Each structure stands twice: as structure tokens, then as C-alpha cells.
Amino acid sequence: MNLFNVYPINNISIVKAKGSYVWDDAGQQYLDMYGGHAVISIGHTHPHYVQRLTDQLNRIGFYSNSIKIPLQEELADKLGKVSGKEDYQLFLCNSGAEANENALKLASFYNDRKKIIAFKKAFHGRTSLAVAATDNPSIVAPVNQTDNVVFLPFNDEAALESYFSEHGNEISSVIIEGIQGVGGINEASASFLQAIRKLCDQYNAVFIADSVQCGYGRSGKFFSHDHANVNADIYTMAKGMGNGFPVAGIIIAPKIQAKYFMLGTTFGGNHLACAAALAVLEVIESEKLMQNAETVGNYLMEELRKIPELKNIRGKGLMIGFDVPEELKDLRKNLLMNHHVFTGEAKPNVIRLLPSLALRKKDADEFLEAIKEEIGAMTNVA
Ligand SMILES: Cc1ncc(COP(=O)(O)O)c(C=O)c1O
């Protein structure tokens, strides 16, 4: 049987990993500034994480949501404390798309409405409503197309206000990434997030903060939306939550109440997933990784701004993007092939950095050396 060929891949097979480094099957070491797509939050194979998962696996890996799973309560408690949203309620699922799917559905149950406001360049996942709320027609199948989603310009308060004033009573939810990831590292402004809060309150719409990529401490605060001092009604999270173990969730403000069977999943919140998520929070807390993300992220951005070829350095914490001029469009590929550094991308010509929140200054320096050297080599040839 062949694999269903949906991913353009690099011809590299990673067999070992530690901290911010991975190794291929020929023993070559790579610096991971991509974090396996923003997933590696506490560093690869962190010993506490490995131990907690191993211990859990030796006890029990899975049983269904028909029984008590005290680890879920332990996780809700810890997540409340670390995120500062102690009065929220936790629903566990398995992926970012599923988290957004549940959030949009829950909002619709809550206010009995259908319309969703999403924004230009948004990415919310590939399942039915999540993909319908994603601004990329090429990944929306005909069956996912719906008039229930409208895309408004990002950071445009006037457009948002005018849409609300015309359709306010039809709007179920507004979904927004605090920092757009796939869209190219675009930060929602504090005043835009505050305007969403105000309008959602005024019209009883639900504010959904997609924190799948920008959340879980990556921006230096637990949720990137926290930088604007607003509380969303639902936060969705996934990537960094399990440091590679598939676990996701939504946290829900107290005003939205649960009813039996309104949401559900077979695998969500299983014993192993909870152990992974707890291990991640324990390490984020004990190693002060949010602080580290802020410090090392600021350092990286400051140093990147000194490289004249790179434009529009942006982001927060360890979610960083910058534009690469057309003549250096192979920079990302060359960083990987010539310097063994993984980075992320966004179209066109944006490099995205999404490393582990435990990235050390010396790892950042290694990256900066590599990028300067490569730009030097590429501009000398040109
Ligand atoms: C902001 C955002 N939301 C949702 C998703 C979908 O997550 P998943 O791939 O786990 O379904 C992603 C994935 O890149 C994302 O970046």
C-alpha cells in the first residue's frame, strides 16, 4: 500500500531528538527552530515528560469517558492555575481542528445562531466548520462551503463594527487567532481584540480565541490574546499542549453551561493524553518557560532586526516571522540543507520560527550565525 500523498516532504528521516535538537538516520544533528510545527513546547524527549508518560502507560493508557478519570480534573485544575482562567471549564479532544469545531458548535448551541465571523488569512483547521472558517478556498471542499461564515479584514475595527451593526443579532461567534500563524505571523492588535470583546458582549455573540498555535505560552503569556487584556469566551488549544502527544481542548467561560452529550469524543481526555498535558504544564511552570519564551524571543527579534536583508521582523515570544526578499527565496531551504536548521514558512517568502519554549540563548545564537552565514553566501554569489 502507498501513502496518500498529501505532504510535500523533505527527504530526511528523524530518528532521535533532545531539547531543541533532532538527529537523522545518518547521525546528522539539526537545530529545530520549527518545533515540529509549533508542537514541541517543552523540548523534545524532556525527561519529566518521558517519565510521566512511561509511568502512565505502565498503569493504564486509555479507558472511555464513561468512567471517572481523575487525571482530567487534575489537568483542569493545573490548566486553570497556569493560564489564570480558573473559573473556566475544560473539554478535552484530540486536535486543533476538532477544538475549533467544538468551539463553533458550542457557540451556536449557546445563542442558537448560525453566523460566524472569521478574518482574512485565518487558518482554523481542515474539518468541516473549521475549514469553512479558514480563508483558503483551495482546501475547502464543496461539501464544506457554507454561507454561515463571513471573512472580514483583519484588524479593521470599522469593518467589524459595521458588520455587527447590520447583522449583530444573527452572529453566533467571532473566531480569531491572537497571532495568525499559517497566515504569516500577523498580530491582532490589542484594540481590535478589545473591539471584538465589546461587540460580542453587546450582541451576545461568542468570542472564540483560536490559541492552537499562538497559545500555551508561546507568545510569552499563556494565551496571546492576554496581551490585549481581554478574556475570550472560549479558548481553543492543541499544538503545544502535549509536546507531540495528540491532545487538544477548549476552555469555556462560566456563562456557557454544559448539557449531557452536547459535545463528546471517544479518545479525548484519555489517561495518556492527560499525563502528557500535565507533564507539559508542570515543566512550563517549573522551568519558567513562558518567561524564557519572552526573553529569548525578544533577543532573537532584536538580533534579526540587525540583519538588513530581513524585513518586517514580527511576532511575540517564540512565535516570530520575517519577510525574505525574492532574491533570497531559497534561504529557508538552504538553512536546512547547508546548516541543518529547521524553520517554518508562510507563503510568500515568510520564514516562521516556532521553536521549543525552552530554546536557550546559545541555540538562538547558533541560528543567528547560520542565517547570517547563509545570507552572506547567497548575496556573494548573486
Ligand atoms: C491557528 C490554528 N488553528 C487550528 C489548526 C488546526 O490544528 P490541527 O492541525 O491540530 O487540526 C492549526 C494548525 O496549524 C492552527 O495553526
The ligand as a Gaussian input file, in Angstrom:
#p B3LYP/6-31G(d) Opt

LIG

0 1
 C       -4.354000      28.540000      14.416000
 C       -4.620000      27.109000      14.073000
 N       -5.836000      26.596000      14.312000
 C       -6.117000      25.302000      14.046000
 C       -5.176000      24.466000      13.488000
 C       -5.521000      23.034000      13.189000
 O       -4.901000      22.190000      14.073000
 P       -4.762000      20.628000      13.758000
 O       -3.807000      20.501000      12.619000
 O       -4.250000      20.030000      15.045000
 O       -6.125000      20.136000      13.411000
 C       -3.897000      24.964000      13.219000
 C       -2.856000      24.108000      12.614000
 O       -1.879000      24.549000      12.060000
 C       -3.609000      26.321000      13.516000
 O       -2.402000      26.859000      13.258000

